[in-house]
């Protein structure tokens, strides 16, 4: 799977949980628009890529043993 496909999967996961996150932010009185969301989505994608690589490295180490 290439990086673009992986990022699309991460975005799909994020958008699946977006309504719940938006509802929680609304309860706190924090307004969130799609324009405001873009920098957070970039951060989310970076975090997910690092987590993916960490899991990949762990799995590779286990299979090498």
C-alpha positions in Angstrom: 0.0 0.0 0.0 1.4 3.4 -1.0 1.4 6.5 1.2 -1.5 8.1 -0.6 -3.7 5.0 -0.2 -2.7 4.8 3.5 -3.5 8.5 4.0 -6.9 8.0 2.4 -7.7 5.2 4.8 -6.6 7.4 7.7 -8.9 10.2 6.5 -11.8 7.8 6.2 -11.3 6.7 9.7 -11.1 10.3 10.9 -14.3 11.2 9.0 -16.1 8.2 10.5 -15.4 9.6 14.0 -15.9 13.3 13.1 -19.6 13.6 14.1 -18.8 12.3 17.6 -15.8 14.7 18.0 -17.9 17.6 16.6 -20.7 16.8 19.1 -18.2 16.8 22.0 -16.7 20.1 20.9 -20.1 21.6 20.4 -21.0 20.7 24.0 -17.8 22.5 25.1 -18.8 25.6 23.1 -15.9 25.1 20.6 -16.9 25.9 17.0 -15.2 23.7 14.4 -15.6 24.2 10.6 -14.1 22.1 7.8 -11.7 24.9 7.1 -10.5 24.8 10.6 -10.2 21.1 10.5 -7.6 20.9 7.7 -4.5 21.6 9.8 -5.7 19.1 12.4 -6.3 16.5 9.7 -2.7 17.0 8.6 -1.5 16.5 12.1 -3.8 13.4 12.4 -2.3 12.0 9.2 1.3 12.5 10.5 0.4 10.8 13.8 -1.2 7.9 12.0 1.7 7.5 9.7 4.1 7.3 12.6 1.8 4.8 14.4 1.6 2.7 11.3 5.4 2.6 10.9 5.9 1.7 14.6 3.4 -1.2 14.2 5.1 -2.2 11.0 8.5 -2.2 12.6 7.2 -4.2 15.6 5.6 -6.8 13.4 8.7 -7.1 11.3 10.9 -7.6 14.4 8.5 -10.3 15.7 8.5 -12.2 12.3 12.3 -12.0 12.2 12.6 -13.8 15.6 
